[in-house]
Amino acid sequence: MTRKEDDGILKEFEEELEEDIYSEKRREKMLEDDEISGEEEAFMQGYEES
């Protein structure tokens, strides 16, 4: 792997860390990747709306 590829992966990882875990986009990705259940997604959606 080249330095440029390493930098690209690092940048992508940093952007993912900066993304709010409670954001709709992040919740959908986590649900899609089976990182959270439907119930957890609904709870986080309620948190966002309050």
C-alpha positions in Angstrom: 0.0 0.0 0.0 1.3 3.4 -0.9 1.5 6.5 1.3 -1.2 8.1 -0.8 -3.5 5.1 -0.3 -2.8 5.2 3.5 -3.6 8.9 3.6 -6.9 8.3 1.8 -7.9 5.6 4.2 -6.9 7.7 7.2 -8.9 10.7 5.9 -12.0 8.5 5.3 -11.6 7.1 8.9 -11.3 10.6 10.4 -14.4 11.8 8.5 -16.3 8.8 9.9 -15.2 9.6 13.4 -16.3 13.2 13.1 -19.8 12.1 12.0 -22.3 12.3 14.8 -23.3 8.8 15.9 -26.9 10.0 16.3 -27.1 11.5 12.8 -29.7 10.0 10.5 -27.0 9.0 7.9 -24.9 7.3 10.6 -27.9 5.5 12.1 -28.9 4.1 8.7 -25.4 2.9 7.9 -25.1 1.2 11.3 -28.5 -0.4 10.9 -27.6 -1.6 7.4 -24.3 -3.0 8.7 -26.1 -4.8 11.6 -24.2 -2.7 14.1 -27.4 -1.7 15.8 -30.9 -3.2 16.0 -34.1 -1.6 14.7 -35.1 -0.8 18.3 -31.8 1.0 18.9 -32.2 3.0 15.7 -35.7 4.0 16.8 -34.4 5.1 20.2 -31.6 7.2 18.6 -34.2 8.7 16.2 -36.3 9.7 19.2 -33.2 11.2 20.8 -32.5 13.3 17.7 -36.1 14.6 17.6 -36.2 15.7 21.2 
